[in-house]
């Protein structure tokens, strides 16, 4: 059981809650360690638990009939998984799978649903997060359709880095290719250009961002649109971090 609000600050949504709100949630939160590729909920499956990542990154994946998949959103310390439990959907329309290993707080869907119905603050916070998440989903779809792989890779790396506590990602080029729905050879070429430009360092199973500003300069407008929407809708998250 969690006893201090500071325990929750690894996740922005939990850290933004006022004292009486997190006191109601903490008995239902369990810190769990997530491993790479761990399946948390399959498409069409009933949601039994929601996850508030602290250091892990979780992918929402749309899977095609031929077995291929593409990431439509990444969830890290800024958010949570399982939002359909709050809208009455009950099941996930996408596959929820761990992309980068780390920790998250797990909570039963029924406990969150009950607290969501009781708390005006939590309800408003979650609805704002849903809107920001929808922006990420929509912009990802537009980016994958209209922008070059080089720009897509920059956008993807920046969004992932924003959702963790480090400038380093434990990912393979094959995983990135799967997330973007492209061939690995294309990712290898695009990553090589960023490496040669001194923006990233990539080795087997690891990518480290060396020059964030340079990466932002090469990214398409999609990254900025998503970031601005999160900052606009959820300013309390950043204010809470500054205070605590």
C-alpha positions as a printed Julia matrix, in Angstrom:
244×3 Matrix{Float64}:
   0.0     0.0     0.0
   1.22    3.51   -0.81
   1.47    5.98    2.05
   3.02    9.12    0.55
   1.78   11.25   -2.3
   5.4    11.58   -3.45
   5.26    7.84   -4.24
   2.86    8.68   -7.05
   4.84   11.43   -8.74
   6.4     9.05  -11.25
   3.06    9.2   -13.04
   1.8    12.68  -13.95
  -1.91   11.93  -13.66
  -1.59   10.43  -10.19
   0.81   13.15   -9.09
  -1.68   15.85  -10.12
  -4.35   14.6    -7.7
  -5.04   16.62   -4.54
  -4.42   14.87   -1.22
  -7.98   13.66   -0.58
  -8.19   12.22   -4.09
  -4.99   10.19   -3.96
  -5.82    8.96   -0.49
  -8.94    7.37   -1.98
  -6.95    5.74   -4.81
  -3.77    4.53   -3.08
  -5.29    1.44   -1.39
  -6.16    0.18   -4.88
  -2.76    0.84   -6.51
  -0.12   -1.85   -6.86
   3.38   -1.12   -8.19
   4.26   -3.74  -10.81
   7.26   -4.34  -13.03
   6.48   -4.73  -16.73
   8.65   -6.62  -19.2
   9.2    -5.95  -22.89
   6.42   -7.29  -25.15
   4.21   -8.18  -22.17
   0.59   -8.29  -23.29
  -1.6    -6.35  -20.87
  -4.88   -6.55  -22.79
  -5.69   -7.9   -26.24
  -7.96   -6.26  -28.78
 -11.59   -6.99  -27.99
 -10.74   -8.29  -24.52
 -12.55   -7.06  -21.43
 -10.43   -4.61  -19.42
  -9.74   -5.95  -15.94
  -6.89   -3.6   -14.96
  -5.67   -0.15  -15.92
  -2.01    0.89  -15.75
  -0.41    4.2   -14.8
   3.21    3.92  -16.07
   6.08    5.54  -14.18
   9.12    4.35  -16.15
   7.6     1.85  -18.6
   6.2     2.78  -22.01
   3.08    0.96  -23.23
   1.96    0.82  -26.85
  -1.6     0.82  -28.16
  -1.39   -1.32  -31.29
  -3.84   -1.81  -34.13
  -3.45   -5.3   -35.58
  -4.36   -6.17  -39.16
  -5.83   -9.43  -40.46
  -2.47  -10.39  -41.97
  -0.79  -10.16  -38.56
   0.86   -6.81  -39.15
   0.47   -4.05  -36.58
   1.05   -0.35  -36.14
   1.26    1.78  -33.04
  -1.5     4.37  -32.78
  -0.39    5.82  -29.44
   2.28    5.47  -26.77
   1.44    5.76  -23.07
   4.07    6.61  -20.49
   4.36    8.59  -17.29
   1.99   11.24  -18.68
  -1.03    8.96  -18.8
  -2.8     5.65  -18.34
  -4.17    2.69  -20.25
  -7.73    1.4   -20.32
  -9.71    4.63  -20.85
 -12.7     2.7   -22.31
 -13.61    1.61  -18.75
 -14.45    5.26  -18.08
 -16.62    5.68  -21.17
 -18.62    2.49  -20.75
 -16.81    0.64  -23.54
 -15.52   -2.11  -21.23
 -13.25   -3.65  -23.9
 -10.08   -2.46  -25.65
 -10.31   -1.71  -29.38
  -6.52   -2.08  -29.59
  -3.81   -4.39  -28.33
  -2.11   -3.04  -25.19
   1.49   -4.2   -25.05
   4.62   -3.13  -23.19
   7.09   -1.44  -25.49
   9.86   -0.45  -23.05
  10.25   -2.28  -19.73
   9.83   -0.51  -16.42
   7.34    0.11  -13.65
   3.68    1.08  -13.53
   0.89    1.29  -11.0
  -1.85   -1.24  -11.65
  -5.43   -0.73  -10.52
  -8.58   -2.75  -11.05
 -10.91   -1.32  -13.64
 -13.86   -1.55  -11.24
 -12.06    0.49   -8.55
 -11.17    3.26  -11.0
 -14.68    3.29  -12.43
 -16.16    3.65   -8.94
 -13.84    6.54   -8.01
 -14.43    8.18  -11.4
 -18.14    8.28  -10.62
 -17.56    9.83   -7.2
 -14.93   12.47   -7.95
 -15.54   15.58  -10.05
 -11.82   16.38  -10.08
 -10.77   12.91  -11.26
 -13.54   12.88  -13.86
 -12.43   16.23  -15.33
  -8.76   15.23  -15.3
  -9.42   11.93  -17.06
 -11.66   13.54  -19.69
  -8.94   16.07  -20.5
  -6.42   13.24  -20.78
  -8.75   11.37  -23.13
  -8.92   14.4   -25.42
  -5.14   14.72  -25.46
  -4.79   10.99  -26.18
  -7.24   11.25  -29.07
  -5.08   14.02  -30.52
  -2.06   11.72  -30.41
  -4.0     8.92  -32.12
  -5.31   11.2   -34.88
  -1.97   12.89  -35.49
  -0.16    9.55  -35.62
  -2.53    8.37  -38.34
  -1.99   11.55  -40.36
   1.78   11.39  -39.9
   2.04    7.76  -41.0
   0.08    8.58  -44.15
   1.64   11.87  -45.24
   5.18   12.23  -43.91
   8.5    10.64  -44.81
   9.94    7.84  -42.7
  12.78   10.13  -41.61
  10.3    12.62  -40.12
   8.16    9.84  -38.65
  11.18    8.41  -36.85
  12.07   11.8   -35.34
   8.48   12.31  -34.2
   8.33    8.79  -32.73
  11.61    9.14  -30.82
  10.6    12.5   -29.32
   7.2    11.24  -28.19
   8.79    8.17  -26.6
  11.44   10.23  -24.78
   8.72   12.52  -23.42
   7.04    9.49  -21.89
   9.98    8.2   -19.89
  12.5     9.61  -17.41
  15.55    9.06  -19.61
  16.96   10.14  -22.97
  17.66    6.49  -23.72
  15.26    3.88  -25.09
  15.67    0.11  -24.89
  14.3    -0.64  -28.34
  15.41   -2.53  -31.42
  15.12   -1.25  -34.97
  12.73   -4.12  -35.67
  10.46   -2.94  -32.86
  10.47    0.6   -34.25
   9.63   -0.78  -37.69
   6.72   -2.7   -36.18
   5.5     0.42  -34.35
   5.59    2.52  -37.53
   4.3    -0.25  -39.79
   7.33   -0.1   -42.12
  10.23   -2.32  -43.17
  13.21   -2.62  -40.81
  15.61   -1.66  -43.6
  13.93    1.74  -43.85
  14.32    2.33  -40.11
  17.97    1.26  -40.29
  18.64    3.82  -43.03
  16.75    6.63  -41.28
  18.41    5.92  -37.92
  21.79    5.84  -39.63
  21.26    9.37  -40.95
  20.36   10.63  -37.48
  23.39    8.86  -36.04
  25.73   10.36  -38.64
  24.31   13.82  -37.9
  25.13   13.39  -34.21
  21.5    13.52  -33.12
  21.3     9.98  -31.74
  23.58    7.11  -30.85
  22.23    3.69  -31.67
  23.62    0.31  -30.76
  22.05   -3.11  -30.58
  18.79   -2.81  -28.66
  19.36    0.78  -27.55
  18.9     4.32  -28.89
  20.16    7.38  -27.01
  19.05   10.88  -27.98
  22.11   13.18  -28.0
  20.66   16.36  -29.52
  17.0    16.89  -28.74
  16.78   20.31  -30.39
  18.31   18.93  -33.55
  15.83   16.08  -33.53
  12.92   18.5   -33.1
  14.2    20.55  -36.03
  14.04   17.48  -38.28
  10.68   16.24  -37.05
   7.41   17.04  -38.8
   4.81   19.34  -37.24
   2.97   16.32  -35.79
   5.2    16.12  -32.72
   4.63   19.78  -31.84
   0.87   19.47  -32.3
   0.65   16.53  -29.89
   2.94   18.13  -27.31
   1.11   21.45  -27.38
  -2.23   19.71  -26.89
  -0.99   17.8   -23.85
   0.5    21.01  -22.42
  -2.68   22.98  -23.14
  -5.15   20.47  -21.74
  -3.15   19.22  -18.78
  -1.12   22.17  -17.42
  -1.72   21.0   -13.84
   0.56   18.04  -14.47
   3.54   20.28  -15.09
   2.61   22.62  -12.26
   2.35   19.69   -9.87
   5.83   18.49  -10.85
   7.27   21.96  -10.25
   5.67   22.23   -6.8
   6.66   18.76   -5.65
